[in-house]
Amino acid sequence: MKNAPAIVTLSLLLAACASVTAPPPAPPEKTETLASPSRQHTATPAQLRRMLQAGQAASAESLPPVALSPDILYKLLTAEIASQRGDWKTAYIASMALAQQTRDPRLAQRAMEIALSGKRHDEALAAIRVWRTLAPESEQATQYFLGFVMLSDNLAEAGPVFSQRLKDIPDSSRTMLMFQIQRLLARAKDKPAGFALLQQVLEPYLATPETRLVLAQGALAVGDYPRARQEALAAQAAQPESELAVLTVAQVSADKAEASQSLSAYLATYPKAREARLALARLLVEQKQYGDARSQFELLLQYNPKDLTTLYALGVLSAQTRDNPAAEKYLGSYLELLAAQPDAERDPSQALMLLSQLAEERKDTEAALRWLSQIDPGEAYIGAQIRRAQLLAKRGDLVGARKVLLDLSPQEEREQIQVLIAESQMLRDAGRLPDALAVLDSGLRRHPDNVDLLYDHAMLAEKANQIDRMEKDLRKVIVLAPKNQHAYNALGYSLADRNMRLPEAFALISKALELAPEDPFIMDSMGWVQFRLGRLKEAEEILRRAFALRPDTEIAVHLGEVLWAKGQKAEAQKFWREAREKDPQNDTLKNTLLRLQVQP
């Protein structure tokens, strides 16, 4: 949609539904969290003495009554000094021997830390096994054990641990633990073995629909879609009121339309099911059914008028469906609520950018600038400042616009290039071509191989009729980025437009079309070179295809000239009239009509 704000893209629409994640809601992860090893350090003798003689009162009873003999102290110091010197092997062997001698689990934990410092995962796992043997009640040791077993070739070791936990946990918490086990097993190096183990440990609980949902997620993780669908449907049949079940069924459906129908049927019975309606809205957005998606969010807003996700999504969808007043209303409410209830997870920048563009569309430059001024430093800041500068330049304040750009301090090369290109474009639009070229020349001295700078420099050189410089730049782009269709197209079109080296122009544009066969602007170039070669039929065919894909002014001008040359003058004038209504100042249109001495 040419007139829609540029920021309204499918990715932004999906981001508007960001609270709708791909997997269905699941309990928070805890058991699969891998504890971080203690910071490596070298202990003093006093610290070593305290390590064995002191401890938390709660855990002291489980520690062995070991006296710190001179022999043990010597071995501890030996291990620590070896560790400090980077001799992990000596330190590890000494610590493991001491752990087995004293039966103290803290020494096995220290052996694990030493192995990790040497990036020896097998040795670390061996130490963890000893640690668990010495402290079977240690949750931290079990977490380490499960995390490392997932990366080993002996996944079955985790089976008894999972089975015992599922057996010991209260029924009310078992589903949460099942999901946690499934997520942990999904990280296993051997995915099929992980799913096989999941089935094994869940077998005693197959009568519950929740278990079927966990199995559906496990099957999905290994790419077994038929099994995932089978388990999800079984869970839904057993518990048709379950929102989690219908979300899982939708998730495992290969056909998005079928998933939408499943969610719609569920919502007909349970209209207040928020997660299901959010999932349906997201699916509709993915299918580009923006009006229907907007209707789903409007229903959600009725149930919760202050829901930030809903307000933001409605703002974006309203802009996409060209209801700009509604978009401004929803986004304004979203920002007011966010200001009253700050949320670190939500960045208002995209909403502010979109409101600025909506204000610009209704010719309110001051409002557009106000929205942009509220964007704080962050990911969107450089883009917002560039847009501020462009708006200032558009209303004639080129000095102020350039000052905005000068005050920026972009750190990354990508941002530096954005600022340079923005400044050159503003100077070009102001008719200051030499200054625009000078800005890009300066940029190319710092970034001589930047493709974007080279391409923009080539376009400015072409506009200044410096054909040799243009061709040199584009040839370099082709070498640096051989799949950059725009470089082939720009060079080919420039040659064709000047009626020069037409076979070469045709070859360049053919290459561009091979790289991007559905690009209407490259089709336009092909039509134009065909026209220059005298192939009027071929030129008309491809230009009509290009215009159908993108009714752009320049494509219309070229198609009109081809039709004029074929004697179809009335139709040619029709295309030119429509082009003039759309863009009366277009240079290609004005030059064509002047050259042909035509008054459409």
N, C-alpha and C positions, 0 to 999 in steps of 0.2 A: 504494500500500500504506500504509494509514493508520498502522500501528504501526511502520513502518520508520523508522530515524533520518532526520531531515529532510535531513541532509547528503548522503545517498546519492541522488544524482540522476544522470540520464543523462550530464550534462556531466562529473560527477565520475568516473563509470565510464569515460568516454572518456579523461579525463585520466589515469586509472590505466594506460591503454595508451599514454601520451604518447610513448613511444619509437617507436611505430609511426606514422610519418608517412604522409601521403597519397601522395606520390610514392615510387617504389621507391628503394632505396639508390643513391646516385650519388656519384662521386668529389667531393672537396672543391673548392669554387670558388676559382680563383685568377686566371685570365686575364681574367675579366670585372670584376675589382676596379678601380674607378676611383681612381686615385691622387689624393690630396688636394693642392690647389695650395699652394705655399709661402706662408707668412704674408706679407702685403703689408708692405713697409717702405720707408723712404727711405734710400738708401745715402749714405754720406759719400764724398768723393773717394777717400780711402784704400781704402775698401771696394770702390769701383768698380774701382780699379786692381788690387786683389787678384783681383777677379772675373774679369778678363781675363788676368792674368798668372800666376795660380796655379790649381791644381786638383788633383784626385786623380791620383796617379802612373799609376794604371791607365788613366785616360781621357785623359791629357794628349796621347798620340800622336794621338788622333782630333780634337783641337781645332786650329783654324787658327792659324798663327803670326802673330798680329796684334799690332802695336805700339800701345801706348796713346798715340796722338797727341793733341795739344791739341784737335783737331777732334772726335775720337771722345769724349774726356772731356767736352767741352762738351755734346755731344748726349746723352750718358748723364745728365749732371746735369739737363739740360733735361727729359728724360723723367721722371726721378725727382721733380723739383720739381712738375711738372704732375700727377703721380700723387698726390703728397701733398696738393695743393690740390683734388683731386677732379675734375681735368680729364682723365678717362680717355682721351678721343679724342686729344688732343695727345700724351699719354704713349704711347699705343698706336702711333700712326703713327711716332713717333720711334724706338720700340723695334723695330718691324718693319723700318723703313728701315735701321737699324744692323745687324740680323740679316742682311739680304740683302747689305749692304755688307761686313761682316766675315766672313760665313759661320759665325758663332759660334752654335751651337744654344741656348746659355744665354740669349741675347737673344730668341730666338723664344719660349722658355719664359716669359721675363719678360713678353713681349707678351701671351701667353695669360693670365697671371695678372692683368695690368692689365685685359684685356677681361672677365674673370670678375668683377673688382671692380666693373665697371660693368654687370654682368649682361647682357653682349652675347655671346650664345652663338655667333652666326654668326661674329663677328670672332675669338672664341676658337678656333673650329674652323679658321679660316684660318691663325691663328698656329701651331696644332698641325701643320697640313700642312707649313708651312715647317720647323718643328722636326724632323719626321720626315725631310724631304728632307735636312736638314743632318746629322742623326744617325740614319740608318736602322737602326742596331743598338740604339737606345735602347728598352729594354722599357717604361720609364715613358712615353715619347712614344707608343708604340703603344697602351698601355692608355688613355691619354687619348683618342687618336684613335678607338678602337673605342667607348668610352663615349659620345663626342659624336656619332659617326655614327649610333648607335642612335636618337638624338633628332632626327636630321636627315631631310630628304626624299630623300636620296641614299644609301640603304642599300647599294646595290651596290658602293660604294667599299670596303666591308669585305670583299667576296668574295675578292679576290686575297690579302689578308692571311691570312684563314682558310685558304685553299687552300694557301698556301705553308707555313703552320705545320703543317698536317696532313701535308704531304709531307715536311717536315724532321724531324718528331718520330719517335722509335723506335716500332716496332709495339706494344711493350708498354705504351706510354703514350698511344697514340692514342685509345683509348676514353674515357679521362679527359678528354682535350682535346675530343672530340666533345660530351660532356655539357656541358662548360663553354661551348662555342660555342652549343649549343642554349639554355642558360639565358640567355646574353647576348642572343641574338636574340629570346627571348621577351619581353624588355623593350623591344623596338623600338616606336616610335610607330605604325608601320604593321605590325600583326601578320601579315597575310597575306603581305606582302612579306618579312617576316622568315622565315616558314616556307618560302617559295619559295627564298630564298637558302640556307637550311639544306639543302634538297634538292639544290641545285646543288653546294654544296661537298662534300656527302657522296656524291655519285654515284659517284666512283671506288671506293668502299668498300662498295657494296651487297651484296657477297657475304658479308659478315660479319654474324652475328646481332646483334652489339652495335650495328651501324649501324641495324638495323631498330628496336631498342629506343629509340635516340635519336630516330629519326623518329616513333615512337609518342608519345614525350613532346612532340615539336614539334607533332604534329597535335592532341594533347590541349590544348596551350596555346592553339590557335586555335579550339577547339571542334569540330574535325572528328573526331567519335567513330568513325564507320565506318572512316576511314583509320587512326586510332589502333589500333583493334581488329585491323584487317588486318595492320598492321606487327607488333603484339605477337604475334599468332598465328603469323606467319611466323618470328619469332625463336624462339618456343617449339618450333615444328616442327623447326627446324634444330638446336636445342640443348635438348632436353627436360629435361636435368639442370640447366639454369640456374635458380637461385633468382630472379635478377633478372628473367628472362623471365616466370616464373609470377606474380611480384608485379605486373609491368606488365600482364599479361593481366587479373588481378583488378582492378587500378586502372581499366582502361578499360571494364570490364564495366558495362553499364547496370543489370543485375539483380544485386542483392546476393546473392541465393540462388545464382545461377549462379557468382558470384565465389567464394563459400564452397565450392561443390562443386569448383571448379578447384583451390583451395588444398588442400582435403581429399584430392583424388586425388594431388596432388604429395606431400603429407606421408605418404601411405601408402607411397610408395617411398623418400622421404627424411625419415624421422621426426625427425632432429636439425636440420632447417633452421629456425633460430631466427626469422629475419625472417618467413618464410612463416607460421609458427605464430602469431607475434604479430599479423600481419595478419589471420589467420583469427579470432583471439580478438577483435580490434577489430570486425570485421564482425559477429560474433555479438552483441557488446554493442550495436551500433547497431540490430540486429534484436530487441533485448531478450530474447535467448536466454541469460540469465545463467548458468543451470546448465551449458550446453554451453561457454560462454566460460570458466567456472571450470575445467572439465575440461581445457581447452587450457593454461591457466596451470599447473595441477597437473603436467601432463606437462613443461612447461618447467622447473618447479622440480626435477623429477627430474634433469634434465641439468645444472642449475646451481643448487644449493640456496641460494646467496648472492646471487642476482640481485635487486637492489633493485626494479627495475620489476615483476618477477613477484610478489615478496612484497607490494608495495603493491596491485597489482591484485587479488591473491587476498584481501587484507584487505577491500577495498571490495566485491568480489563476494560474499564470505561474509556481510557485513553485509546486502547486498541480498537474499540468499537466506535470511535469518533464521538463519544459523548463527553466532550471536554469539560463542561460545567460539572457533571457528576464526578469526573476524575478529580477535579480540583477540590470538590467538597470532601470526597473520601480521603484523599491524601492530606488535606488540611486537618481533618479530624484525627487521622493517624499521627501526625506530627504533634498535635496538641496533647493527645493521650501519652505519647512517648515522652514528651517534655515533663508531664506531670508524674509519670512513673518510669524513670530512666531504666533501660534494659541494656546491659553490656553486650548482649547477644545480637542486638538490632542496631544497624547503622542507618541513620536517616538520610544518608547522602543520595541514594538512588531516588528516593521520594522527592528530595529537594531539586535534583537535576530534572526530573520529569515535570515538576511544577514550574520550573524555569522555562522549559520548552513549551509548556502549555501557555504560559504568559506571553512568550514570544510569538506564538501562533496568533494570539489575539492582539498583537501589535503593542503590547504593554512592556516596553523595554525596561522601564524602571522596576516593575515587579519582577521581571526575569533576573535583573541584576541583584535585587534584594534576596531572592531565593538562593542564588549562587553564593552570596556573601555569607550565608549561614553554614556553609560546608566547611567543616574543620579539617585540619591536616590529617591525611590518611590516604587510602588507595584512590579515592575519587578527587583529591584536592587539585592535583595538577590539571586534570581534565576540566574541572570547574573553573580554574583560573584562566585557562586557555579560552574557554567559552566566554568568560567575562570580557577578556580582551577583544574577542571577535565582536561581541555586542557593542563595545565602546567604539571600535573601528567602524562598525556598520552605521553608527549614528554620527560619524565624522570626527571622533576624537582619536585620531591615530596616535598622537603623542601619548595620551593617557593609556591607550591600549598597549603600546610598546613598553611603557613603564611597568604595567602589570606583569608582563612577561619578563622584563629585566629584573624585577624583584624576586622572581622565583629562583630557587636553588635546587634544581633537580639533581638527584644523586645518580640514578641509573641511566645508562646510555639510552634506553628506550624513551625515557621521559625527556632527556635532553633533545633527542631527535624530534619529538612531538612539538616542543617549544620552538625549535628552529623552523620547522615546516609551517607552524601556525604564523610565525612572524613573517615569513616570506610570502605566504598566501595573502596576508593582510596588505602587504606592500604591493603585491601584484594587483589586487583588487582596487587599490588606490591609484593604479596606473604608474607605479614607480618600479618598473621592471629592472632597471640596473641595480637599484637598492635591494630588490628581492633576490636577484642573482648573487649579489655580494654576500647576503646573509647565508645562502646555501654554500657559496664558495668557502666561507669561513668554517662552516660546519664540516665540509668535506676535507678540509685540512686536518681537522681533528679526528674525523671518522671516514677515512678515504674509501672504505669498502662497505659502507652502509647502503643497502639496497634502496631503502626508502628515500634517503637523501639524493642518491644518484637519479632515481626515477623522477622525483620532483624537480631536480635541477634540469633534467632532460626536457621536461614539459615547459619549463620557463624558457629554456634556450630555444625550443621550437617556437614558442610564442614571440620571442625576440628575433625570429628568423635566422637563428644561429644553427643551421642544420648540421654542420660538422660537429659542433659540441654536443648537440642532441644525440646524434648517432653514436658518438664515442661513449657517452654515458650509458645509452641503452645496450650497446654491445657489451659493456662491462657488467651490466646487470645480468645479461644472458649468461655470461661466463660464471658469475658468482651464484646465480640462482637459475639454473637451466630449465626449471619448471615454472618460471614466472611468466604466465601467459600474457600479463599486461605489457611486459617489455616487448615481446614479439609483436603484439597487436599495435602498440603505439608506434613502433618503428615502421611496421608495414603500412599502417594507415597514413602516416606522415608522407611516406613515399608515394602512395597511391593518390593522396590528395593533391600532391604537386605534379602528378602525372609523370613520375620519374621511376625508372628501373622497375617497371610493373611486374615482370616475372618474379623478381626477387621479393617485391611487396606481397605478391600472391603466396609465395612460399612461406614467408614470415607469418602472414595471417592464417594460413592453413595450419601451421604449427600451433598457433595460439588456439585455434578452434579445436584442434586435437586435444589440447590440454583442458579446455573448458567448452565442450560442445554445445552447452545450453546457455551460454552467456550472450544476451541480446546485443550487447555493444560490440562484441567480436563478430557476431553475425552481421551487424551493420557495416563493419569494416570489410568483411568479405563481400557483401553486396556492392559496396562502393568500388572495390578493386575489380569486381566482375564488370561493373559499369564502365570503368576506365578501359578495360580490355575489350569492350564492345559486346559483351555477352549480356544483352538486355534481359532476356528471359530468365537466365539464372539469377541475375541481380534482383529482378522483381520478386522472384520466389523467396529468396532468403531474406530480403528486406521486409516482405509481408510477414514472414515468420517472426522476425525480430520485433516488429511493431506489435504483433499480437501478444508477445511475451512482455514487452515494455513499451507502451505508447509514448516514447520520448520525443522531444522536439526535433533533435538532430536526425533521428531515424526517420521521422516524418518528412523532413526536408529532403533527405536523400531519396526516399521512396518517391516523393513528388517529382524530383528531377528525372528519375528513371522513367516514370510514367509520361512526363512531358516529352522526353526523347522518343518514346514509343508512339507519340501522337495522342495519348489519352489525357488531353489537356484539362478537361473539366474535372476529372478525378484528381489530377495533380494539384490544381488550384484549391480543391476541397481540403487536401492534406495541408497545404500551406496556410490556408485560412485558420484551420484549427490550431496549427503550430503557432501562428501569430497571436491568437487569443490566449494561448497558454503562456507564451514567453515572447512578448513583442520585441525585446531587446536582444534576442539571440543573434550573435554575430554570423553564424553559419546561414541562418535564414535570411538576414539582411543582405549578405554578400551574394547569395544565390539569386535572390529576386533582382538585385541590381545587375548582376552579370547577365541574366536571361532577359532583363528589361520587362519584367512581369509585374502586374499589379493584381494580386489575388482578390 
